[in-house]
Amino acid sequence: MKNHLLNIDGLLSDPDLKVLYDLGFIDEIAVRNHIINSEFKQLRKTQSQIESIFLLSQKYHLAFRTINSIIFRRRSRKSLQLEKLLQGFSKPASSI
């Protein structure tokens, strides 16, 4: 799966996000980690790697090693069976 540039602000203001969050489909840690990775890439344009990690650790109140792990550690992604998930959204309200 490719990393796509996401408009996080647009996603966070989407009213459907609250529904997905209430249903337990939003992984807050994954969203936070995505934002940290995006900010790290921006910081690296003007700061050293160590300084960028340090600034993020201060901003998010996380240990330096935690930020380092978020940025550089490979993670496997959990597979979602989107077809099954979306079937519940495509049913008319009267059939639920």
N, CA, C and O atoms as a CHARMM CRD file, in Angstrom:
* protein
*
  384
    1    1 MET  N      0.84700  -1.16900   0.00000 PROA 1      0.00000
    2    1 MET  CA     0.00000   0.00000   0.00000 PROA 1      0.00000
    3    1 MET  C      0.89200   1.23100   0.00000 PROA 1      0.00000
    4    1 MET  O      1.83300   1.31700   0.78900 PROA 1      0.00000
    5    2 LYS  N      0.60100   2.18900  -0.88400 PROA 2      0.00000
    6    2 LYS  CA     1.38900   3.40100  -0.97800 PROA 2      0.00000
    7    2 LYS  C      0.99600   4.37000   0.12300 PROA 2      0.00000
    8    2 LYS  O     -0.14600   4.38900   0.58300 PROA 2      0.00000
    9    3 ASN  N      1.97800   5.18100   0.54000 PROA 3      0.00000
   10    3 ASN  CA     1.66300   6.26900   1.45200 PROA 3      0.00000
   11    3 ASN  C      1.05400   7.38800   0.63500 PROA 3      0.00000
   12    3 ASN  O      1.68200   7.88900  -0.29800 PROA 3      0.00000
   13    4 HSD  N     -0.13900   7.77600   0.96700 PROA 4      0.00000
   14    4 HSD  CA    -0.80200   8.86200   0.27900 PROA 4      0.00000
   15    4 HSD  C     -0.77600  10.08400   1.16700 PROA 4      0.00000
   16    4 HSD  O     -0.87300   9.98900   2.39100 PROA 4      0.00000
   17    5 LEU  N     -0.64300  11.24400   0.52300 PROA 5      0.00000
   18    5 LEU  CA    -0.74300  12.47100   1.28900 PROA 5      0.00000
   19    5 LEU  C     -2.19600  12.66000   1.65700 PROA 5      0.00000
   20    5 LEU  O     -3.07300  12.68400   0.79400 PROA 5      0.00000
   21    6 LEU  N     -2.44000  12.79100   2.93300 PROA 6      0.00000
   22    6 LEU  CA    -3.80900  12.94700   3.41500 PROA 6      0.00000
   23    6 LEU  C     -4.01300  14.34000   3.94600 PROA 6      0.00000
   24    6 LEU  O     -3.11700  14.93500   4.54400 PROA 6      0.00000
   25    7 ASN  N     -5.20000  14.85200   3.72200 PROA 7      0.00000
   26    7 ASN  CA    -5.58000  16.11700   4.32700 PROA 7      0.00000
   27    7 ASN  C     -6.18400  15.77900   5.68500 PROA 7      0.00000
   28    7 ASN  O     -7.39600  15.60800   5.81500 PROA 7      0.00000
   29    8 ILE  N     -5.32200  15.68700   6.69200 PROA 8      0.00000
   30    8 ILE  CA    -5.75900  15.28100   8.02800 PROA 8      0.00000
   31    8 ILE  C     -6.78800  16.25100   8.57500 PROA 8      0.00000
   32    8 ILE  O     -7.77600  15.83300   9.17800 PROA 8      0.00000
   33    9 ASP  N     -6.56500  17.55900   8.37100 PROA 9      0.00000
   34    9 ASP  CA    -7.52400  18.54100   8.88400 PROA 9      0.00000
   35    9 ASP  C     -8.90500  18.32400   8.27100 PROA 9      0.00000
   36    9 ASP  O     -9.92300  18.43300   8.95400 PROA 9      0.00000
   37   10 GLY  N     -8.92700  18.01900   6.98400 PROA 10     0.00000
   38   10 GLY  CA   -10.20400  17.75000   6.32000 PROA 10     0.00000
   39   10 GLY  C    -10.86900  16.49700   6.85400 PROA 10     0.00000
   40   10 GLY  O    -12.08400  16.46100   7.04700 PROA 10     0.00000
   41   11 LEU  N    -10.06800  15.47100   7.09100 PROA 11     0.00000
   42   11 LEU  CA   -10.61200  14.22900   7.63800 PROA 11     0.00000
   43   11 LEU  C    -11.14100  14.41400   9.04600 PROA 11     0.00000
   44   11 LEU  O    -12.20400  13.89900   9.39100 PROA 11     0.00000
   45   12 LEU  N    -10.39200  15.15800   9.86600 PROA 12     0.00000
   46   12 LEU  CA   -10.80200  15.34900  11.25100 PROA 12     0.00000
   47   12 LEU  C    -12.08000  16.17400  11.37300 PROA 12     0.00000
   48   12 LEU  O    -12.80200  16.05800  12.36400 PROA 12     0.00000
   49   13 SER  N    -12.36100  17.00700  10.37100 PROA 13     0.00000
   50   13 SER  CA   -13.58100  17.81200  10.41900 PROA 13     0.00000
   51   13 SER  C    -14.76800  17.11500   9.73600 PROA 13     0.00000
   52   13 SER  O    -15.87900  17.64600   9.74000 PROA 13     0.00000
   53   14 ASP  N    -14.54400  15.95600   9.16300 PROA 14     0.00000
   54   14 ASP  CA   -15.60700  15.20500   8.49700 PROA 14     0.00000
   55   14 ASP  C    -16.59700  14.67300   9.53800 PROA 14     0.00000
   56   14 ASP  O    -16.18700  14.01100  10.49100 PROA 14     0.00000
   57   15 PRO  N    -17.89500  14.95400   9.36900 PROA 15     0.00000
   58   15 PRO  CA   -18.86900  14.49400  10.35900 PROA 15     0.00000
   59   15 PRO  C    -18.97100  12.96300  10.45500 PROA 15     0.00000
   60   15 PRO  O    -19.35500  12.43400  11.49700 PROA 15     0.00000
   61   16 ASP  N    -18.63200  12.26300   9.38400 PROA 16     0.00000
   62   16 ASP  CA   -18.68400  10.80300   9.41700 PROA 16     0.00000
   63   16 ASP  C    -17.59300  10.21400  10.30900 PROA 16     0.00000
   64   16 ASP  O    -17.69500   9.06800  10.74800 PROA 16     0.00000
   65   17 LEU  N    -16.55300  10.99900  10.57500 PROA 17     0.00000
   66   17 LEU  CA   -15.46800  10.51100  11.42200 PROA 17     0.00000
   67   17 LEU  C    -15.97300  10.17600  12.81400 PROA 17     0.00000
   68   17 LEU  O    -15.54600   9.17800  13.39600 PROA 17     0.00000
   69   18 LYS  N    -16.86900  10.98500  13.36100 PROA 18     0.00000
   70   18 LYS  CA   -17.40900  10.71500  14.69900 PROA 18     0.00000
   71   18 LYS  C    -18.16500   9.39000  14.71200 PROA 18     0.00000
   72   18 LYS  O    -18.08000   8.63100  15.67700 PROA 18     0.00000
   73   19 VAL  N    -18.90300   9.11600  13.64200 PROA 19     0.00000
   74   19 VAL  CA   -19.63000   7.84500  13.55700 PROA 19     0.00000
   75   19 VAL  C    -18.64100   6.68900  13.55700 PROA 19     0.00000
   76   19 VAL  O    -18.82000   5.72000  14.29500 PROA 19     0.00000
   77   20 LEU  N    -17.59800   6.77900  12.73500 PROA 20     0.00000
   78   20 LEU  CA   -16.59000   5.71700  12.67600 PROA 20     0.00000
   79   20 LEU  C    -15.86000   5.58500  14.00900 PROA 20     0.00000
   80   20 LEU  O    -15.55400   4.47500  14.44600 PROA 20     0.00000
   81   21 TYR  N    -15.58300   6.71600  14.65400 PROA 21     0.00000
   82   21 TYR  CA   -14.91700   6.68500  15.95400 PROA 21     0.00000
   83   21 TYR  C    -15.80700   6.00400  16.99000 PROA 21     0.00000
   84   21 TYR  O    -15.34300   5.15900  17.75600 PROA 21     0.00000
   85   22 ASP  N    -17.08400   6.37400  17.01000 PROA 22     0.00000
   86   22 ASP  CA   -18.01900   5.78500  17.96800 PROA 22     0.00000
   87   22 ASP  C    -18.17700   4.27900  17.76200 PROA 22     0.00000
   88   22 ASP  O    -18.44000   3.54000  18.71100 PROA 22     0.00000
   89   23 LEU  N    -18.01500   3.83200  16.52000 PROA 23     0.00000
   90   23 LEU  CA   -18.11300   2.40100  16.21600 PROA 23     0.00000
   91   23 LEU  C    -16.79700   1.66200  16.48000 PROA 23     0.00000
   92   23 LEU  O    -16.73800   0.43700  16.37000 PROA 23     0.00000
   93   24 GLY  N    -15.75300   2.40100  16.82300 PROA 24     0.00000
   94   24 GLY  CA   -14.47500   1.77400  17.15300 PROA 24     0.00000
   95   24 GLY  C    -13.58400   1.50100  15.95800 PROA 24     0.00000
   96   24 GLY  O    -12.66200   0.69000  16.05500 PROA 24     0.00000
   97   25 PHE  N    -13.83500   2.15700  14.82900 PROA 25     0.00000
   98   25 PHE  CA   -13.04200   1.91500  13.62100 PROA 25     0.00000
   99   25 PHE  C    -11.84700   2.84200  13.48400 PROA 25     0.00000
  100   25 PHE  O    -11.05600   2.68400  12.55500 PROA 25     0.00000
  101   26 ILE  N    -11.69500   3.80400  14.38200 PROA 26     0.00000
  102   26 ILE  CA   -10.59300   4.75200  14.29100 PROA 26     0.00000
  103   26 ILE  C     -9.53900   4.39000  15.33800 PROA 26     0.00000
  104   26 ILE  O     -9.83000   4.29900  16.53100 PROA 26     0.00000
  105   27 ASP  N     -8.33300   4.19000  14.87100 PROA 27     0.00000
  106   27 ASP  CA    -7.21200   3.89200  15.74900 PROA 27     0.00000
  107   27 ASP  C     -6.49400   5.20700  16.03800 PROA 27     0.00000
  108   27 ASP  O     -5.73600   5.70100  15.20300 PROA 27     0.00000
  109   28 GLU  N     -6.73200   5.77300  17.21900 PROA 28     0.00000
  110   28 GLU  CA    -6.18100   7.08500  17.57500 PROA 28     0.00000
  111   28 GLU  C     -4.65600   7.09900  17.52500 PROA 28     0.00000
  112   28 GLU  O     -4.05100   8.08600  17.10700 PROA 28     0.00000
  113   29 ILE  N     -4.05100   6.01500  17.94600 PROA 29     0.00000
  114   29 ILE  CA    -2.58400   5.94200  17.96000 PROA 29     0.00000
  115   29 ILE  C     -2.04900   5.97300  16.53000 PROA 29     0.00000
  116   29 ILE  O     -1.05400   6.64400  16.25800 PROA 29     0.00000
  117   30 ALA  N     -2.69500   5.25900  15.62300 PROA 30     0.00000
  118   30 ALA  CA    -2.25900   5.25700  14.22600 PROA 30     0.00000
  119   30 ALA  C     -2.40000   6.64500  13.60200 PROA 30     0.00000
  120   30 ALA  O     -1.54000   7.06500  12.82900 PROA 30     0.00000
  121   31 VAL  N     -3.47600   7.35500  13.93200 PROA 31     0.00000
  122   31 VAL  CA    -3.66300   8.71900  13.42900 PROA 31     0.00000
  123   31 VAL  C     -2.56200   9.61700  13.98600 PROA 31     0.00000
  124   31 VAL  O     -1.95000  10.38600  13.24400 PROA 31     0.00000
  125   32 ARG  N     -2.30800   9.52100  15.29800 PROA 32     0.00000
  126   32 ARG  CA    -1.24100  10.32200  15.91000 PROA 32     0.00000
  127   32 ARG  C      0.09800  10.01600  15.25700 PROA 32     0.00000
  128   32 ARG  O      0.85700  10.93400  14.94700 PROA 32     0.00000
  129   33 ASN  N      0.39400   8.74900  15.04600 PROA 33     0.00000
  130   33 ASN  CA     1.67200   8.36500  14.45400 PROA 33     0.00000
  131   33 ASN  C      1.80400   8.88200  13.02400 PROA 33     0.00000
  132   33 ASN  O      2.89100   9.28100  12.60400 PROA 33     0.00000
  133   34 HSD  N      0.71100   8.87600  12.28300 PROA 34     0.00000
  134   34 HSD  CA     0.73400   9.41200  10.91500 PROA 34     0.00000
  135   34 HSD  C      1.05100  10.91100  10.94500 PROA 34     0.00000
  136   34 HSD  O      1.84600  11.40000  10.14300 PROA 34     0.00000
  137   35 ILE  N      0.43100  11.62300  11.86500 PROA 35     0.00000
  138   35 ILE  CA     0.68000  13.06100  11.99000 PROA 35     0.00000
  139   35 ILE  C      2.13300  13.30900  12.38500 PROA 35     0.00000
  140   35 ILE  O      2.77300  14.21300  11.84800 PROA 35     0.00000
  141   36 ILE  N      2.65800  12.51800  13.31600 PROA 36     0.00000
  142   36 ILE  CA     4.05600  12.66300  13.73300 PROA 36     0.00000
  143   36 ILE  C      4.99300  12.40600  12.56300 PROA 36     0.00000
  144   36 ILE  O      5.95500  13.15000  12.37100 PROA 36     0.00000
  145   37 ASN  N      4.73000  11.37200  11.78100 PROA 37     0.00000
  146   37 ASN  CA     5.56100  11.08900  10.60300 PROA 37     0.00000
  147   37 ASN  C      5.52300  12.23400   9.60500 PROA 37     0.00000
  148   37 ASN  O      6.55600  12.60900   9.05100 PROA 37     0.00000
  149   38 SER  N      4.33900  12.79400   9.37100 PROA 38     0.00000
  150   38 SER  CA     4.20700  13.91900   8.43700 PROA 38     0.00000
  151   38 SER  C      4.97700  15.13600   8.93900 PROA 38     0.00000
  152   38 SER  O      5.67500  15.80000   8.17200 PROA 38     0.00000
  153   39 GLU  N      4.84600  15.42400  10.23200 PROA 39     0.00000
  154   39 GLU  CA     5.55300  16.56300  10.79900 PROA 39     0.00000
  155   39 GLU  C      7.06600  16.34900  10.76800 PROA 39     0.00000
  156   39 GLU  O      7.82800  17.29100  10.55100 PROA 39     0.00000
  157   40 PHE  N      7.49600  15.10100  10.98800 PROA 40     0.00000
  158   40 PHE  CA     8.92300  14.79900  10.93100 PROA 40     0.00000
  159   40 PHE  C      9.47400  15.10400   9.54000 PROA 40     0.00000
  160   40 PHE  O     10.54400  15.69900   9.41300 PROA 40     0.00000
  161   41 LYS  N      8.75700  14.70200   8.51000 PROA 41     0.00000
  162   41 LYS  CA     9.21400  14.95900   7.13900 PROA 41     0.00000
  163   41 LYS  C      9.32800  16.45100   6.87000 PROA 41     0.00000
  164   41 LYS  O     10.25800  16.89300   6.19600 PROA 41     0.00000
  165   42 GLN  N      8.38500  17.23100   7.39500 PROA 42     0.00000
  166   42 GLN  CA     8.45900  18.68400   7.22600 PROA 42     0.00000
  167   42 GLN  C      9.63000  19.28200   8.01100 PROA 42     0.00000
  168   42 GLN  O     10.35500  20.13500   7.49800 PROA 42     0.00000
  169   43 LEU  N      9.80900  18.83800   9.23800 PROA 43     0.00000
  170   43 LEU  CA    10.90600  19.34800  10.06300 PROA 43     0.00000
  171   43 LEU  C     12.26900  19.04000   9.45400 PROA 43     0.00000
  172   43 LEU  O     13.19300  19.84900   9.54500 PROA 43     0.00000
  173   44 ARG  N     12.38900  17.88100   8.84000 PROA 44     0.00000
  174   44 ARG  CA    13.67600  17.45700   8.26600 PROA 44     0.00000
  175   44 ARG  C     14.13100  18.36000   7.12900 PROA 44     0.00000
  176   44 ARG  O     15.30200  18.33200   6.75300 PROA 44     0.00000
  177   45 LYS  N     13.23500  19.15100   6.58300 PROA 45     0.00000
  178   45 LYS  CA    13.61900  20.08500   5.52300 PROA 45     0.00000
  179   45 LYS  C     14.47800  21.22200   6.07700 PROA 45     0.00000
  180   45 LYS  O     15.25200  21.83900   5.34500 PROA 45     0.00000
  181   46 THR  N     14.33400  21.49300   7.37500 PROA 46     0.00000
  182   46 THR  CA    15.06700  22.61700   7.97100 PROA 46     0.00000
  183   46 THR  C     15.87600  22.24100   9.20900 PROA 46     0.00000
  184   46 THR  O     16.72200  23.02100   9.64600 PROA 46     0.00000
  185   47 GLN  N     15.63500  21.06000   9.78500 PROA 47     0.00000
  186   47 GLN  CA    16.29300  20.65700  11.03000 PROA 47     0.00000
  187   47 GLN  C     17.05300  19.34800  10.83200 PROA 47     0.00000
  188   47 GLN  O     16.80300  18.60200   9.88500 PROA 47     0.00000
  189   48 SER  N     17.97800  19.08900  11.73900 PROA 48     0.00000
  190   48 SER  CA    18.66800  17.79900  11.72300 PROA 48     0.00000
  191   48 SER  C     17.70100  16.71200  12.19700 PROA 48     0.00000
  192   48 SER  O     16.64000  16.99700  12.75200 PROA 48     0.00000
  193   49 GLN  N     18.09400  15.47300  11.96400 PROA 49     0.00000
  194   49 GLN  CA    17.25600  14.34500  12.37900 PROA 49     0.00000
  195   49 GLN  C     17.06100  14.34500  13.89300 PROA 49     0.00000
  196   49 GLN  O     15.94000  14.17900  14.37500 PROA 49     0.00000
  197   50 ILE  N     18.13200  14.52700  14.63200 PROA 50     0.00000
  198   50 ILE  CA    18.04500  14.50700  16.09200 PROA 50     0.00000
  199   50 ILE  C     17.19500  15.66100  16.60400 PROA 50     0.00000
  200   50 ILE  O     16.36100  15.48000  17.49100 PROA 50     0.00000
  201   51 GLU  N     17.40800  16.84300  16.04500 PROA 51     0.00000
  202   51 GLU  CA    16.63000  18.00800  16.47200 PROA 51     0.00000
  203   51 GLU  C     15.14800  17.82300  16.14400 PROA 51     0.00000
  204   51 GLU  O     14.28900  18.20100  16.94100 PROA 51     0.00000
  205   52 SER  N     14.84300  17.25200  14.99600 PROA 52     0.00000
  206   52 SER  CA    13.44700  17.01000  14.60900 PROA 52     0.00000
  207   52 SER  C     12.76800  16.05100  15.58300 PROA 52     0.00000
  208   52 SER  O     11.63700  16.28600  16.00700 PROA 52     0.00000
  209   53 ILE  N     13.45400  14.98300  15.92900 PROA 53     0.00000
  210   53 ILE  CA    12.89800  14.01200  16.88000 PROA 53     0.00000
  211   53 ILE  C     12.71900  14.65700  18.24900 PROA 53     0.00000
  212   53 ILE  O     11.70600  14.44500  18.91500 PROA 53     0.00000
  213   54 PHE  N     13.70300  15.44300  18.66400 PROA 54     0.00000
  214   54 PHE  CA    13.62300  16.11500  19.95800 PROA 54     0.00000
  215   54 PHE  C     12.42500  17.06700  20.00700 PROA 54     0.00000
  216   54 PHE  O     11.68400  17.08100  20.99000 PROA 54     0.00000
  217   55 LEU  N     12.23500  17.85700  18.95300 PROA 55     0.00000
  218   55 LEU  CA    11.10900  18.79100  18.91200 PROA 55     0.00000
  219   55 LEU  C      9.77000  18.06300  18.97100 PROA 55     0.00000
  220   55 LEU  O      8.84700  18.50600  19.65400 PROA 55     0.00000
  221   56 LEU  N      9.66800  16.94700  18.25300 PROA 56     0.00000
  222   56 LEU  CA     8.42400  16.16900  18.27100 PROA 56     0.00000
  223   56 LEU  C      8.19600  15.52200  19.63600 PROA 56     0.00000
  224   56 LEU  O      7.05900  15.42600  20.09700 PROA 56     0.00000
  225   57 SER  N      9.27400  15.07800  20.28300 PROA 57     0.00000
  226   57 SER  CA     9.11000  14.46400  21.60600 PROA 57     0.00000
  227   57 SER  C      8.59600  15.49700  22.60700 PROA 57     0.00000
  228   57 SER  O      7.79700  15.16800  23.48300 PROA 57     0.00000
  229   58 GLN  N      9.04700  16.73000  22.48300 PROA 58     0.00000
  230   58 GLN  CA     8.54400  17.79100  23.35800 PROA 58     0.00000
  231   58 GLN  C      7.08800  18.12400  23.02900 PROA 58     0.00000
  232   58 GLN  O      6.25600  18.25400  23.92700 PROA 58     0.00000
  233   59 LYS  N      6.79300  18.25800  21.75800 PROA 59     0.00000
  234   59 LYS  CA     5.44200  18.64500  21.34300 PROA 59     0.00000
  235   59 LYS  C      4.39800  17.62800  21.78400 PROA 59     0.00000
  236   59 LYS  O      3.33100  18.00200  22.27000 PROA 59     0.00000
  237   60 TYR  N      4.70100  16.34000  21.61600 PROA 60     0.00000
  238   60 TYR  CA     3.72300  15.28400  21.90500 PROA 60     0.00000
  239   60 TYR  C      3.92300  14.64400  23.28200 PROA 60     0.00000
  240   60 TYR  O      3.22800  13.68900  23.62700 PROA 60     0.00000
  241   61 HSD  N      4.86200  15.16200  24.06400 PROA 61     0.00000
  242   61 HSD  CA     5.12700  14.64500  25.41200 PROA 61     0.00000
  243   61 HSD  C      5.40100  13.14100  25.39100 PROA 61     0.00000
  244   61 HSD  O      4.87400  12.37300  26.19600 PROA 61     0.00000
  245   62 LEU  N      6.25000  12.75500  24.43300 PROA 62     0.00000
  246   62 LEU  CA     6.65000  11.35900  24.29400 PROA 62     0.00000
  247   62 LEU  C      8.16500  11.28000  24.40400 PROA 62     0.00000
  248   62 LEU  O      8.87100  12.24400  24.11000 PROA 62     0.00000
  249   63 ALA  N      8.65100  10.13200  24.82600 PROA 63     0.00000
  250   63 ALA  CA    10.09300   9.93100  24.95000 PROA 63     0.00000
  251   63 ALA  C     10.75500   9.97100  23.56700 PROA 63     0.00000
  252   63 ALA  O     10.14500   9.62400  22.55500 PROA 63     0.00000
  253   64 PHE  N     12.00500  10.39900  23.55500 PROA 64     0.00000
  254   64 PHE  CA    12.78400  10.45300  22.32400 PROA 64     0.00000
  255   64 PHE  C     12.75800   9.10300  21.60900 PROA 64     0.00000
  256   64 PHE  O     12.57300   9.04200  20.39300 PROA 64     0.00000
  257   65 ARG  N     12.94500   8.01400  22.37500 PROA 65     0.00000
  258   65 ARG  CA    12.94500   6.66200  21.78600 PROA 65     0.00000
  259   65 ARG  C     11.58700   6.30400  21.18700 PROA 65     0.00000
  260   65 ARG  O     11.51800   5.58400  20.19000 PROA 65     0.00000
  261   66 THR  N     10.50700   6.80200  21.78900 PROA 66     0.00000
  262   66 THR  CA     9.17200   6.52300  21.26700 PROA 66     0.00000
  263   66 THR  C      8.99200   7.19300  19.91200 PROA 66     0.00000
  264   66 THR  O      8.50100   6.56800  18.97200 PROA 66     0.00000
  265   67 ILE  N      9.38300   8.45800  19.80400 PROA 67     0.00000
  266   67 ILE  CA     9.28900   9.17400  18.52300 PROA 67     0.00000
  267   67 ILE  C     10.16900   8.48000  17.48700 PROA 67     0.00000
  268   67 ILE  O      9.75700   8.28700  16.34300 PROA 67     0.00000
  269   68 ASN  N     11.36800   8.11200  17.88800 PROA 68     0.00000
  270   68 ASN  CA    12.28200   7.40800  16.98000 PROA 68     0.00000
  271   68 ASN  C     11.64700   6.11500  16.47700 PROA 68     0.00000
  272   68 ASN  O     11.75900   5.78600  15.29600 PROA 68     0.00000
  273   69 SER  N     10.99300   5.39400  17.35300 PROA 69     0.00000
  274   69 SER  CA    10.33500   4.14700  16.98300 PROA 69     0.00000
  275   69 SER  C      9.17000   4.40400  16.02700 PROA 69     0.00000
  276   69 SER  O      8.99000   3.66700  15.05700 PROA 69     0.00000
  277   70 ILE  N      8.38800   5.43500  16.29300 PROA 70     0.00000
  278   70 ILE  CA     7.25600   5.77000  15.42400 PROA 70     0.00000
  279   70 ILE  C      7.74900   6.07000  14.01200 PROA 70     0.00000
  280   70 ILE  O      7.12400   5.66700  13.03100 PROA 70     0.00000
  281   71 ILE  N      8.85400   6.76900  13.91400 PROA 71     0.00000
  282   71 ILE  CA     9.34400   7.21500  12.60800 PROA 71     0.00000
  283   71 ILE  C     10.04800   6.09600  11.84200 PROA 71     0.00000
  284   71 ILE  O      9.84100   5.95400  10.63700 PROA 71     0.00000
  285   72 PHE  N     10.86600   5.31100  12.51500 PROA 72     0.00000
  286   72 PHE  CA    11.74900   4.38900  11.78800 PROA 72     0.00000
  287   72 PHE  C     11.38500   2.91600  11.87500 PROA 72     0.00000
  288   72 PHE  O     11.86800   2.13200  11.05900 PROA 72     0.00000
  289   73 ARG  N     10.57300   2.51300  12.80900 PROA 73     0.00000
  290   73 ARG  CA    10.26400   1.09400  12.95200 PROA 73     0.00000
  291   73 ARG  C      9.20400   0.67600  11.94300 PROA 73     0.00000
  292   73 ARG  O      8.17900   1.33900  11.78400 PROA 73     0.00000
  293   74 ARG  N      9.46800  -0.42400  11.27100 PROA 74     0.00000
  294   74 ARG  CA     8.50300  -0.98200  10.31800 PROA 74     0.00000
  295   74 ARG  C      7.36600  -1.63100  11.08100 PROA 74     0.00000
  296   74 ARG  O      7.59200  -2.34800  12.05600 PROA 74     0.00000
  297   75 ARG  N      6.14500  -1.38000  10.63800 PROA 75     0.00000
  298   75 ARG  CA     4.98400  -1.98600  11.27500 PROA 75     0.00000
  299   75 ARG  C      4.14300  -2.68700  10.22200 PROA 75     0.00000
  300   75 ARG  O      3.99800  -2.21400   9.09500 PROA 75     0.00000
  301   76 SER  N      3.60000  -3.81500  10.61500 PROA 76     0.00000
  302   76 SER  CA     2.66900  -4.47700   9.71000 PROA 76     0.00000
  303   76 SER  C      1.29100  -3.85900   9.92100 PROA 76     0.00000
  304   76 SER  O      0.91300  -3.51200  11.04000 PROA 76     0.00000
  305   77 ARG  N      0.56900  -3.73400   8.85200 PROA 77     0.00000
  306   77 ARG  CA    -0.76400  -3.14500   8.93600 PROA 77     0.00000
  307   77 ARG  C     -1.79800  -4.22900   9.06500 PROA 77     0.00000
  308   77 ARG  O     -1.68800  -5.29200   8.45500 PROA 77     0.00000
  309   78 LYS  N     -2.80600  -3.95100   9.86600 PROA 78     0.00000
  310   78 LYS  CA    -3.89000  -4.90100  10.02000 PROA 78     0.00000
  311   78 LYS  C     -4.78400  -4.81300   8.79300 PROA 78     0.00000
  312   78 LYS  O     -5.09500  -3.72400   8.31100 PROA 78     0.00000
  313   79 SER  N     -5.18600  -5.95100   8.30500 PROA 79     0.00000
  314   79 SER  CA    -6.03200  -5.99900   7.13000 PROA 79     0.00000
  315   79 SER  C     -7.49000  -5.80400   7.53100 PROA 79     0.00000
  316   79 SER  O     -8.00000  -6.46600   8.43400 PROA 79     0.00000
  317   80 LEU  N     -8.13500  -4.89200   6.84600 PROA 80     0.00000
  318   80 LEU  CA    -9.57000  -4.70300   7.04200 PROA 80     0.00000
  319   80 LEU  C    -10.28600  -5.29400   5.84100 PROA 80     0.00000
  320   80 LEU  O     -9.86600  -5.10100   4.70000 PROA 80     0.00000
  321   81 GLN  N    -11.32800  -5.98900   6.09300 PROA 81     0.00000
  322   81 GLN  CA   -12.13800  -6.50300   4.99400 PROA 81     0.00000
  323   81 GLN  C    -13.19000  -5.44000   4.70500 PROA 81     0.00000
  324   81 GLN  O    -14.31200  -5.49600   5.20900 PROA 81     0.00000
  325   82 LEU  N    -12.79500  -4.45700   3.86900 PROA 82     0.00000
  326   82 LEU  CA   -13.61700  -3.28400   3.64800 PROA 82     0.00000
  327   82 LEU  C    -14.97400  -3.60800   3.03800 PROA 82     0.00000
  328   82 LEU  O    -15.96600  -2.94300   3.33900 PROA 82     0.00000
  329   83 GLU  N    -15.02300  -4.62000   2.18600 PROA 83     0.00000
  330   83 GLU  CA   -16.31500  -4.96600   1.58400 PROA 83     0.00000
  331   83 GLU  C    -17.33500  -5.32800   2.65700 PROA 83     0.00000
  332   83 GLU  O    -18.48200  -4.88600   2.60600 PROA 83     0.00000
  333   84 LYS  N    -16.91200  -6.13000   3.62600 PROA 84     0.00000
  334   84 LYS  CA   -17.80700  -6.52000   4.71800 PROA 84     0.00000
  335   84 LYS  C    -18.16400  -5.31600   5.58500 PROA 84     0.00000
  336   84 LYS  O    -19.30600  -5.16600   6.01600 PROA 84     0.00000
  337   85 LEU  N    -17.17600  -4.46700   5.83200 PROA 85     0.00000
  338   85 LEU  CA   -17.40600  -3.28000   6.64700 PROA 85     0.00000
  339   85 LEU  C    -18.40600  -2.34300   5.97900 PROA 85     0.00000
  340   85 LEU  O    -19.30900  -1.81800   6.63000 PROA 85     0.00000
  341   86 LEU  N    -18.24000  -2.13800   4.68700 PROA 86     0.00000
  342   86 LEU  CA   -19.09100  -1.18700   3.97700 PROA 86     0.00000
  343   86 LEU  C    -20.48900  -1.72900   3.71400 PROA 86     0.00000
  344   86 LEU  O    -21.40300  -0.94900   3.44500 PROA 86     0.00000
  345   87 GLN  N    -20.68200  -3.04000   3.78500 PROA 87     0.00000
  346   87 GLN  CA   -22.01600  -3.59900   3.58600 PROA 87     0.00000
  347   87 GLN  C    -22.99500  -3.03400   4.60300 PROA 87     0.00000
  348   87 GLN  O    -24.15700  -2.80000   4.27200 PROA 87     0.00000
  349   88 GLY  N    -22.55500  -2.81600   5.81500 PROA 88     0.00000
  350   88 GLY  CA   -23.42200  -2.26300   6.84700 PROA 88     0.00000
  351   88 GLY  C    -23.83900  -0.83800   6.55000 PROA 88     0.00000
  352   88 GLY  O    -24.92000  -0.41100   6.95400 PROA 88     0.00000
  353   89 PHE  N    -22.98100  -0.08200   5.83600 PROA 89     0.00000
  354   89 PHE  CA   -23.30100   1.29800   5.51500 PROA 89     0.00000
  355   89 PHE  C    -24.22000   1.40500   4.30100 PROA 89     0.00000
  356   89 PHE  O    -24.89300   2.42200   4.13100 PROA 89     0.00000
  357   90 SER  N    -24.26200   0.36800   3.44800 PROA 90     0.00000
  358   90 SER  CA   -25.04700   0.46700   2.22500 PROA 90     0.00000
  359   90 SER  C    -26.49400   0.01800   2.40900 PROA 90     0.00000
  360   90 SER  O    -27.31100   0.20800   1.50800 PROA 90     0.00000
  361   91 LYS  N    -26.82600  -0.57100   3.55000 PROA 91     0.00000
  362   91 LYS  CA   -28.19600  -1.03200   3.79100 PROA 91     0.00000
  363   91 LYS  C    -29.08200   0.15200   4.14800 PROA 91     0.00000
  364   91 LYS  O    -28.64600   1.04300   4.87700 PROA 91     0.00000
  365   92 PRO  N    -30.30200   0.18200   3.65700 PROA 92     0.00000
  366   92 PRO  CA   -31.23300   1.22800   4.07800 PROA 92     0.00000
  367   92 PRO  C    -31.52000   1.11900   5.56700 PROA 92     0.00000
  368   92 PRO  O    -31.45900   0.03000   6.13900 PROA 92     0.00000
  369   93 ALA  N    -31.82900   2.23100   6.18400 PROA 93     0.00000
  370   93 ALA  CA   -32.04200   2.27000   7.62200 PROA 93     0.00000
  371   93 ALA  C    -33.19800   1.35200   8.06300 PROA 93     0.00000
  372   93 ALA  O    -33.17700   0.82800   9.17700 PROA 93     0.00000
  373   94 SER  N    -34.19100   1.15800   7.20300 PROA 94     0.00000
  374   94 SER  CA   -35.33100   0.33300   7.57400 PROA 94     0.00000
  375   94 SER  C    -34.98000  -1.15200   7.66000 PROA 94     0.00000
  376   94 SER  O    -35.67500  -1.91700   8.32900 PROA 94     0.00000
  377   95 SER  N    -33.88900  -1.56600   6.97600 PROA 95     0.00000
  378   95 SER  CA   -33.52800  -2.99100   6.98600 PROA 95     0.00000
  379   95 SER  C    -32.56700  -3.32900   8.11100 PROA 95     0.00000
  380   95 SER  O    -32.26700  -4.50300   8.33000 PROA 95     0.00000
  381   96 ILE  N    -32.08100  -2.33700   8.82200 PROA 96     0.00000
  382   96 ILE  CA   -31.11200  -2.59500   9.90300 PROA 96     0.00000
  383   96 ILE  C    -31.82000  -2.94700  11.17800 PROA 96     0.00000
  384   96 ILE  O    -31.17200  -3.19700  12.19500 PROA 96     0.00000
